[in-house]
Amino acid sequence: MINIYERSPLVNWVLLSIAILIGIASIIYTNSLVNRLLIQEEKQIALFAKGQEFLANAEPSENLNFLMEEIIASNNSIPVVLADADGVPIDSRNLDLPQETEMKKKLMEEEIEKMKKEHPPIVLTLDSASNMKQYVYYKNSSLVNQLRYFPYVQLTVILIFFILVYSLFSYSRKAEQNRVWVGLAKETAHQLGTPLSSLIAWVEYMRLDENIGEEIVEELEKDVKRFETITARFSSIGSVPALKTENIKEVLEECVNYLQKRVSSKVSFLLHIKDDELPVPMNKSLFEWVIENICKNAVDAMNGVGDIDIYVSHTKDDKHLVIDIKDTGKGIPKSKLKTVFRPGFTTKKRGWGLGLTLAKRIIENYHKGKIFVLRSEIDLGTTFRIVLPTLKVQKVHIKN
């Protein structure tokens, strides 16, 4: 699974490159067809012009049926305008023009200007003695024009198809991930139930033993309660959790106090928060999971020695609460910053690499917030930022 997610960007680029190559090949091949068709049309229009010239110079007694039917009348696709030596249009062919004389003449003059830009006119010599001339103006047929744009239309269709297939694949993959995570989480919660019940009983038994200190029992009881909380977290994966208004300061202080006693004594936690009351809608159990996960990753990144600073502040409009968790660890390479929240990303020798993925899901899907790496420098540390909507935003949604 990890290899699939690590290689997915490469697979996407390969598929996109294939689509582009197909489009380029289609453009080249179609342009080749267009060029060959243009050569055929140039020959056809040259023959048409010769027929017009012969018709103008022919004697009235000559049989011109073949010339009229097989050469001149056969041109039923190439737009043509016949003009005199002064450029005044005389007649046209394969143009959709009105019957009204003045309007027809004006439109033919406009067509002549367009045709000049595509092809030079063909000169007809009507009388070699007086050097009387006429000009045949023409432009590409509609078939040629359609073929010119066809590869671009085809490339657009391929691109749209590629986007649709990729979107469906991504949606299917995410849905499969969700089913796996939900199943794994609920099965884990079920498996934890039996030893948890046993631990609760052992704590009660130890409480009755006078030889065991009360402080030890209290700490064990805290761990058992934390065990219950973790089991509840796993059970809630896959369902919509209830959000309650909590004081963020109290929640963070509780997390820090719990972690401080259970990590290396060389790790220092510092909570920077000014306001005593900062109410935020959240699911406390799941939010604590996110904080613990980030802090434990920070402890691992620092090899058990360093500082973890947690800064809490408001945005200027007071609609969001910002929590920055900064460590002094080894940092994350820039090439990995975009993949830290993907399943399988881990810097540990052992681990599933799902912690940050679940943290992102909890913050963004359940709390409608954001979580991202604010900054990271090698050997200097990493700062994760969590942005949560405040009660002010919640009230606006309710009002609407």
N, C-alpha and C positions, 0 to 999 in steps of 0.2 A: 504493500500500500504506500509506503514511504517513497519508493522509487517512482511510482506513478505520479505522485504529487510533485516530486522534485523535477520530473521530466515534462510535466504538462505544459510549461511555457515553451519548451523546445518543440513539442508536438504541435502546439498551436502555430508556431512560426513555420514549421514544415508544411502544414496544411495550407496556411496562407500563401506560402511561396508556390505551392502546387497550383493554387487557384490563380495566382498572378501569371505563372508560366502558361497555363491554359489560355488565359485572356490574351497574353502577348502573342502566342502561337495563332490564336484565332484572328487577331488583328493583322498579323503578317500575311496569313493565308488569304484573308478577305481582301486585303489591299492588292495582293497579287491578282485575284479574280477581277477586282475593279480595274486594274491597269490593263488587263487583257480585254475586258469589256469596252474600255475607253478606246483602245486601238481599233476594235471592231466598229464602234460607233463613228470614229473618225473616218474609217474607210467607207462606211455606209453614207455618211453625210457628204463625203467627197464625191461618191457616185451619184448621190442625189443632186449635188451642184452641177455635175457634168450633164446629168439628164436635163436639168433646167436650162443649161446653156445650149445644149443641142436642140431642145424644144423651141427655144427662142430664135435660133438661127435656121430651123428646118423650113423646107418649102411646104406650102399648104397642101400639096398633092401627096406628100409622103404619108405612109401608114405609120402612125405613132402610137397605136394601141399598146404594143408591147412596152414601149417607153413609159407610157402613162400608168399602166397597170402593175408592171413588175419592178419598176425603179422608183418613180416618184410617189405613187400611191402606197408602196410597201413601207415607206417611212411613217409608222404610226406610233412612235414612241419618243423620238428626239424632237424637242421644241425648236422651231425654226422661224426666223423672220427674214423676208426678202425685202431689201431696200435699194433705192436708186443710188446714183453716184453721189448725191448730196446727203445721203443718210436718211432720206424720207421713206418710211415704211410703205411697202406696196401690198404685201400679203403675208400671211403667217400660217403655220401648221403646228398642230399638237399643242395649242395654247387655248385655254378656256377664256375666251374674250366675248364681250357683249356685242350685239348686232349694231348698236348705235354707232355711227361712223366716227364722230369726233372723239368719243370716249375710247373706241377701239384703237384709233390712231395714237391717242395719248398713251394708252397702255402698251402698245407695240413699241413706242419710243422708249418707254421705261424698261421694257424687256431688252431692247437693244443695248442699253447702258449696262445692264446686268450681264448680258452675253459677252460683251467686250472684255469683261473681267475674267471670264472663264476661257474663252478661245478667241484667237484672231479670226476675223471674217474671211470667207472664201470669195475670191474675186471672180465674177462671171464676165466674159467678154462677149457682148451681144453682136457687135459689128466691128470687125477688125479694121475696116476702112475708116470709120469715124471714131474708132476707139471708144465706143459707148460701153459703159460698165454698169454692173449691178453687184450687190454684195449679199452674201448669205451669212446671216448671224445665227449662231446656235448655242445651246447649252446642254449640259449632261441630262440624260433622261432620269426620270424619277427612280428607275430601278438602280441606276448607279448611285444616286444619292442615298437610297435606302441601304445599299450594301456598304456604303462608307460608314454609316452609323450603326450598322448591325453588330460589329464586334464589341462596341462600347455598351450596347444594350445587353449583349450576351454576357459581357464581363460583369455588368451590374446585377444581372440575374444570378450569376454564379456567386457573386459576393453576398447577395441577399440569402441565397440558399446556404452558403457557408455559415453566415451569422445565425440563421435559424437552427441549423444542425448543431452548431456549437452551443447555442443557448439551451436547446433541448438536452444535449449531452450534459451540460453543466448542471441544469436543473435536476436531471435524473441522478447524477452523481451526488449532488448535495442531499437529495431525498434519501438516497441509499445510505449516505453517511449518517444522516439524522436517525434513520431506523436502527443502524448498528449502534450508535451512541446511546439511544434510548434503551435498546435491549440490553446493552452491556451495563448501563447505569442501574436499571431496575433489577437485573440479575445480581449485580454487586450488592445492592441494598438488601436483597432477599438473603444472600449468603451471609451478610454481616449480622443479620438478625439473631441467629442462634448464639454465636460467641458473645454478642452484646448483652443478651439476657443473662448469660452466665457471669459476665464481668460485673453486672449490677449486683447479682447475688453475692459474689465474692467481696465486693466493697462493703456490703451490709454485714457480712460475716467478720471482716477485718475491723469494722467499727466496734464490734462487741469484744474484740481482743484487746485487753488492757496493755499488752506488751508492745502493741503497734502505736506509734505516735499519731495524735490527732491531725497534725499538719500533713503527714504522709497520706493519711486517708482522704483528707480534703483535696490534695493535689490529684490523687487517683480518681476521686469523684469528678473533678473538673475534666480530667481526660475522658472519663466515661461519658460525661455530658457532651463533650466535644465529639466523641464517637457517635453519639445519638444524632447530633447535628449533621455530621457527615453523611450518616445513613439517610436522614431526611432530605439532604441535598440530592443524593443519588436518586431517591424516590421521586423527587419533583421534576427531574429531567424529562422532557417530553410533554409536560403539562404546563398550562399558563399559571405562573405563580401569582399569588395575591401580593399587592404592594401596599405597604402601610407607611405612614409618616414616621420617620425616625430622625433623631438628632445625630447628624453625621459625626459630630465631635465625640459623642459617647460611643458610637459604633467603632470609630477608628481607635479610640483609646483602649477599648476592650480588645481589639485585634492586636494592637501593639503590646499590651500587657501579657496577653497569652503567648505571643511569639517570643517575646524577650526572654522568658523563662525556659524556652524549648529550643533555642538556637545557641550557637557559640557565644560565650561571654565576651568575646572580642568584637562582637557586632553590636553597634549602638543604634537604637531607633530614636529619632527625633521627630516629634509632631509639631508642625508650625501652623497654628490656627488661632485666629484672634477672637472670633465670636463664640460665645458659649452656647447659643441656640442657633442651629442651622438645620431647620426641618427639611427633609428631602423624602419624597415617596420612593420606597425601595422594598425589596425582599431582603431582609437583614441576613438571613442564613446564606443566600446565594451571593450577596454582595461581599460578605466576609470571606467567602470562598475565593473571590477574585483577588481581594487584597492579600490574603494569605498566599495564594499562588504566586503573585508577582513578587512578594517579599521573599518567599522561599527561593525563587529563581535568582533573586538578587544576592541572597546569602551564598548560594552555590557559585555565582559568578565572581564573588569576592573571596572564594575559598575560606569562608568563615571568619574573615577579618575585614572590617571596614564600617562605613556609616550608611544608614538608610534614612533619608530625610523625606518626610511626607508634608507637602505644602497644600493648604486648602484656601481657595479664594473664590470670589464671585466674578462673573463677567460684568461688563459695564452696565448692561441692561437688567442685571439681577435675574435673568431668566435661566441661567445655567450655573451649576457649581463645578469648579475645576479642581481636580485632585492630581497633583504631580508627585510621583514616587521616584525618587532619585537615589541611585546607588553609586558606589565607588568601585565597581567591578571592572572586568576586563573589556566590557563594551561589546557591541555587535557590529560586524563588518557591514559596510554600506550595501554590499551585494546581497546581504541576507535580510535587510530591513523590511522588504516587501513580502517576505515569506515567514516572518516570525509567528503570524497568527494562523498559518496553514497547518493542517493535520500532519504530524510526522516531524515538525521542526523541533529539534532538541539539541542542546550542547552537552547533554549527559551521555555517558556510555550506556546507561540503562534508562529506559523511559519510553513511553508511547508517543510523546510529543503532542498530547491533546490538551494540556493545561491551559495554554494561552488561547487555543481554539475555543474551548468552553468558556473562558473568561470573556472573549469577544461576543460569543453567543448570549451570555448572561447580560452583558452591558447593553448591547445593541438591540437584541430581540426582545428581551424581557423588560429592560429599563428604558428603552428608547434613547439611549445615550450614545457616546462614542468612546472608543479606546484606541490609542495608537502610540507609536514611539515618537516622542517629541524630539529627542536628540540622543545621539549615542556616539561616543568617541572611544577608540581603542585605548585600553589601559587607563581611561579616565572615568568611565562609567556610562550608565544609561538612565534616561528619564522616560517613564511611561506616564501618559496623561489620560485621565478619565474625565469625561464631561457628562454630567447628569442634569436633566431638566429639573428645575425647582418647582415648588408648589404654585408659583406664579404661572408657569407654563401649563401645568395641569388644570388650573382654574380657567384659563383661556380655552382649552380644549373642551372642558365641560360646558362652558358658556356657549360655544359654537354649536 
